[in-house]
Structures are given as C-alpha cells and as structure tokens.
C-alpha cells in the first residue's frame, strides 16, 4: 500500500469512527428453506435470532416461484414477526400469480400487521416470454390494498433483460411513480458503478433512497456464479485477492468481510446511511462487518 493510499485509508477509518455506527441503518435478507431442509431451517432461525440483536431496520425473506416455496415464505414471515418483533418485509412477485391471488396475499399480509413489502416482477418461467404484469403494476396493486411501505429492485449495472441502461432506469422510474418508497439495489462490487447509477437516478427525477445491496463474499466461486447470472462486474483486483484460496474458506471469509467493510466505509463517506445485506442465511460475516462498523451496542442485549 502506497503512502497516499495509507493516508486515504486512515481518513476513511477516522470518518467512520466519527459516525460510530449510530447513523447507519441496516437490513438483512434471508431465504426460506425448501420442504424437509431441516438443517437450512435451523441455520435460518439461528441467523435471525443472532442478527435481530443488531436491531435492523427490517429483515426481508425471498419468494420462490412455486406455490410450496411461497407458502413457506408466508409462514416464516409471520413467525419472524411473532417471535422477534422485527419489521419483516416479504418478497412478493407477480410472475405465475393472478391479480386475485396477489390481492388475496396482500390483504392477508395487511391483516397480519405486515406493512412493508418488497415488490418484484420475478424471474420468467420461460426465457423470452412476455410477462402479464410488471413491477410497477404490482406496486399499484399493493397500494389498492393498503398504504404499504414498498421497496423495489434497482440494478446499478443494468438488469440482464433490459434493452439498455436508459430503458432500465425508466422502468425503475415507473415503479417509483407508481408509489414505491425506496429502491434496493442488486449486489455490486464496484462502488463507482453504484455512485454513477445514483447520480443518473437523480437526473431522471428519482428522489427516493437508493439502498445499496451488499453481498459479503462467503465463497468466491459461488459469488462468481451469482455475479455472472446477474450481470454484475467483479473487478480484477477481487479475483487477485482470492487466487489460490479455493480450499481455504476461512481465509476467503475474512477477505470477503474486509471487502464489504471497505465498501460500506466508502459509501458512507458519500452520504449513504442505509445498507441491505444479502446474508445467504449466515449470520457470522454480517455480525463481524456490522461490529467493525460500530453497529454493536445491542449485541449483549
């Protein structure tokens, strides 16, 4: 590390120390286990209980494409709220669901005290087919049921199916104009891409918060696969950092945590106060990252 970069790093640490974690808001994403995945269910609840002590702004639960996974999402959402008292934001997709079904699900959530929903179009069952509903349509439908707090997805490096970056941005604007309260980004590893995207959102008239989605790298090969699937650029310096560590998962986790910590430091210096962590149902890295960032006062509660 050069003398200049050492000074830069010290300035970042000092500015973060001044924040002391008190001005940062965090949220966590989990995924529901499939039928008979008892170990994954145990890991899920272990992580939820541990991360709940960090007092997140909310936690979200992903939504499967088939009815069985959707039902498990509904049940887990209600259980988390009942057992922990946390604000829970279920994912809701409009693919493979009728309007009446979606209205029923939304009404059921409202009646059970769920006020925050992450509204998504969802993955197409057949590549290239045209969906009957889009994310903006789902946002409008939810607002018919109640005044939900609605988060939608954003893509700093462009949705894989988008015709262009501008078309993707216009689609996000439609979701915000329909009533969404914030956007949560796809994970990314290049901070500059997020900052440029945020500037472009402002220019097109998007005034809601653009919450960065942070994926701590637990397993480098898995992260590579996720990045390829989601059109996310993984910088060469990250490849270099993980070279020769295929069989050393503990070292990989330490490096991954440091990358995430540095990303949050840089983003916080650019005025970002909210961060959404994709946990993959593992608590350890998120706890270590948040602890380092100063979000640790309630750990002993």
C-alpha positions in Angstrom: 0.0 0.0 0.0 1.4 3.4 -1.0 1.8 6.3 1.4 -1.0 8.1 -0.3 -3.4 5.2 -0.1 -2.4 4.6 3.5 -3.5 8.2 4.3 -6.7 7.7 2.3 -7.5 4.6 4.3 -6.8 6.4 7.6 -9.1 9.2 6.6 -11.9 6.6 5.8 -11.4 5.0 9.2 -11.5 8.3 11.0 -14.7 9.4 9.3 -16.3 6.1 10.1 -15.2 6.3 13.7 -16.9 9.7 13.9 -20.1 8.0 12.6 -19.7 5.3 15.3 -22.4 3.2 13.6 -25.2 5.3 15.1 -26.2 6.9 11.8 -26.1 3.8 9.8 -29.3 1.7 9.2 -29.0 -1.9 8.3 -31.4 -4.6 7.0 -30.9 -8.3 6.2 -32.2 -10.7 3.6 -32.9 -14.4 4.2 -34.3 -17.2 2.1 -36.8 -19.8 3.2 -35.8 -23.5 3.3 -37.5 -25.9 0.9 -39.6 -28.8 2.2 -37.6 -31.1 4.5 -34.5 -28.9 4.6 -34.2 -29.1 8.4 -30.6 -28.0 8.6 -31.2 -24.9 6.5 -34.2 -24.1 8.6 -32.1 -24.4 11.8 -29.4 -22.2 10.2 -32.1 -19.7 9.2 -33.5 -19.3 12.7 -30.1 -19.3 14.3 -29.1 -16.4 12.0 -32.3 -14.5 12.5 -32.0 -14.6 16.3 -28.4 -13.5 16.2 -28.9 -10.7 13.7 -32.0 -9.5 15.5 -29.7 -8.3 18.3 -28.3 -5.7 15.9 -31.7 -4.1 15.7 -32.0 -4.0 11.9 -34.4 -1.6 10.3 -36.2 -4.6 8.8 -35.5 -8.1 7.5 -36.7 -9.5 4.2 -37.5 -13.0 3.1 -37.2 -14.1 -0.5 -40.0 -15.6 -2.5 -39.9 -18.8 -4.5 -41.5 -19.3 -7.9 -43.7 -22.2 -6.9 -46.7 -22.4 -4.5 -44.8 -24.5 -1.9 -42.0 -22.0 -1.5 -44.4 -19.1 -1.5 -46.4 -20.7 1.4 -43.2 -21.2 3.3 -42.3 -17.6 2.8 -45.7 -16.5 4.2 -45.4 -18.8 7.3 -41.8 -17.7 8.0 -42.7 -14.0 7.7 -45.5 -14.4 10.3 -43.2 -16.5 12.6 -40.4 -13.9 12.5 -42.7 -11.1 13.4 -44.3 -13.2 16.2 -41.0 -14.5 17.7 -38.8 -11.4 17.3 -41.0 -8.4 16.9 -38.8 -7.3 13.9 -40.3 -5.4 11.0 -40.5 -8.1 8.3 -40.6 -7.4 4.5 -41.7 -10.3 2.4 -40.7 -10.5 -1.2 -43.8 -10.6 -3.5 -43.6 -11.4 -7.2 -46.3 -11.2 -9.8 -45.0 -13.9 -12.1 -47.2 -17.0 -12.2 -49.8 -15.3 -10.0 -53.2 -13.9 -10.9 -54.3 -10.5 -9.9 -56.9 -12.0 -7.5 -54.3 -14.2 -5.9 -52.0 -11.2 -5.4 -54.8 -9.2 -3.9 -55.5 -12.1 -1.5 -51.9 -12.4 -0.4 -51.5 -8.6 0.1 -54.7 -8.5 2.1 -53.6 -11.4 4.3 -50.3 -9.6 5.0 -52.1 -6.4 5.8 -54.5 -8.1 8.2 -51.5 -9.8 9.9 -49.8 -6.5 10.5 -47.2 -6.7 7.7 -46.8 -3.2 6.3 -43.5 -3.5 4.3 -43.3 -5.5 1.1 -40.5 -5.8 -1.5 -42.4 -5.8 -4.8 -40.7 -7.7 -7.7 -41.7 -8.8 -11.1 -39.9 -12.2 -10.6 -38.0 -14.5 -12.9 -39.7 -15.5 -16.1 -40.5 -19.2 -16.3 -39.6 -19.3 -20.0 -36.8 -17.1 -21.3 -38.1 -14.5 -23.7 -41.8 -14.8 -22.8 -43.7 -11.6 -22.1 -45.0 -11.2 -18.5 -48.6 -10.2 -17.9 -47.6 -7.9 -15.0 -44.5 -5.8 -14.2 -43.1 -4.5 -11.0 -44.9 -1.1 -11.4 -48.2 -3.0 -11.8 -47.6 -4.8 -8.6 -46.8 -1.6 -6.7 -50.1 -0.1 -7.9 -52.0 -3.3 -6.8 -50.4 -3.2 -3.3 -51.5 0.5 -2.9 -55.0 -0.6 -3.7 -55.0 -2.9 -0.6 -53.3 -0.6 1.8 -50.7 2.1 2.3 -47.8 -0.4 2.3 -44.2 0.7 2.6 -42.9 -0.7 -0.7 -39.3 -1.4 -1.7 -38.5 -2.3 -5.3 -35.4 -3.6 -7.1 -32.7 -1.5 -8.8 -29.8 -2.5 -11.0 -26.7 -0.3 -11.0 -25.1 -2.5 -13.7 -28.4 -2.9 -15.7 -30.9 -5.8 -15.5 -29.8 -8.7 -17.7 -33.1 -8.5 -19.7 -33.1 -4.7 -20.1 -32.8 -3.3 -23.7 -30.5 -0.6 -22.4 -29.3 1.2 -19.3 -31.7 4.0 -20.0 -34.7 1.7 -20.5 -33.8 0.0 -17.2 -33.7 3.4 -15.5 -37.0 4.4 -17.0 -38.5 1.1 -15.7 -37.3 2.0 -12.2 -38.9 5.5 -12.5 -42.2 3.8 -13.4 -42.1 1.8 -10.2 -41.3 4.8 -8.1 -44.0 6.9 -9.7 -46.5 4.0 -9.0 -45.8 4.5 -5.3 -42.7 2.7 -4.3 -40.9 4.2 -1.3 -37.3 3.1 -1.9 -35.2 1.0 -4.2 -32.8 -1.7 -3.0 -30.0 -2.5 -5.5 -28.8 -5.8 -6.8 -25.4 -6.6 -5.2 -22.4 -5.0 -6.7 -18.6 -4.9 -6.1 -17.7 -1.7 -7.9 -18.6 1.3 -5.7 -18.2 3.7 -8.6 -20.9 1.9 -10.5 -23.3 2.5 -7.7 -22.4 6.2 -7.3 -22.8 6.8 -11.1 -26.2 5.0 -11.0 -27.4 7.1 -8.1 -26.4 10.3 -10.0 -28.4 9.1 -13.0 -31.4 8.4 -10.8 -31.3 12.0 -9.6 -31.1 13.3 -13.1 -34.2 11.4 -14.3 -36.2 12.6 -11.3 -36.0 9.6 -8.9 -35.9 11.2 -5.5 -36.3 8.1 -3.2 -33.4 6.5 -1.4 -31.3 4.0 -3.4 -30.3 1.5 -0.8 -27.1 -0.4 -1.8 -27.3 -4.2 -1.6 -24.2 -5.7 -0.1 -23.2 -9.4 -0.7 -20.4 -10.4 1.7 -18.3 -13.0 -0.2 -18.6 -16.2 1.8 -17.5 -18.4 -1.1 -15.6 -16.9 -4.1 -16.8 -19.4 -6.7 -20.4 -19.1 -5.6 -20.1 -15.3 -5.7 -18.6 -15.5 -9.2 -21.6 -17.6 -10.3 -24.1 -15.1 -8.8 -22.2 -12.2 -10.5 -22.4 -13.9 -13.9 -26.1 -14.8 -13.5 -27.0 -11.2 -12.6 -24.8 -9.2 -14.9 -22.6 -7.9 -12.1 -19.0 -7.0 -12.8 -16.4 -8.5 -10.5 -13.2 -6.3 -10.6 -9.9 -8.0 -11.4 -8.5 -7.0 -8.0 -11.1 -9.2 -6.3 -10.0 -12.1 -8.5 -6.4 -11.5 -7.5 -7.3 -11.4 -3.8 -8.9 -14.8 -3.9 -6.2 -16.5 -6.0 -5.0 -19.8 -4.6 -7.7 -19.9 -1.8 -10.2 -22.4 -3.3 -9.7 -24.8 -0.4 -9.2 -22.1 2.3 -12.8 -21.0 3.1 -11.9 -19.3 6.4 -9.4 -17.0 4.8 -11.9 -16.3 2.0 -14.5 -15.3 4.6 -12.0 -12.9 6.2 -11.1 -11.3 2.8 -14.8 -11.1 1.9 -15.7 -9.4 5.1 -12.9 -6.8 4.6 -14.1 -6.1 1.1 -17.7 -5.5 2.4 -16.4 -3.3 5.2 -14.4 -1.1 2.8 -17.4 -0.8 0.5 -19.6 0.4 3.4 -16.9 2.9 4.5 -16.6 4.4 1.0 -20.4 4.6 0.6 -20.9 6.1 4.0 -18.4 8.8 3.1 -20.6 9.5 0.0 -23.7 10.1 2.2 -25.2 6.6 2.2 -26.8 5.7 5.5 -28.8 2.6 4.7 -27.4 -0.8 3.8 -29.1 -4.1 2.9 -27.1 -7.2 3.4 -27.7 -10.4 1.5 -26.9 -12.9 4.3 -27.4 -16.3 2.5 -28.8 -17.3 5.9 -25.3 -17.0 7.5 -25.0 -14.5 10.4 -21.3 -14.6 11.2 -20.0 -12.4 8.5 -22.8 -9.8 8.8 -22.2 -9.6 12.5 -18.5 -9.2 12.1 -19.0 -6.5 9.4 -21.5 -4.5 11.5 -19.5 -4.8 14.6 -16.5 -3.4 12.8 -18.7 -0.5 11.5 -19.7 0.4 15.0 -23.2 -1.3 14.9 -22.7 -3.4 18.0 -24.3 -1.7 21.0 -27.2 -4.1 21.3 -25.2 -7.3 20.8 -25.2 -8.0 24.5 -28.9 -7.2 24.9 
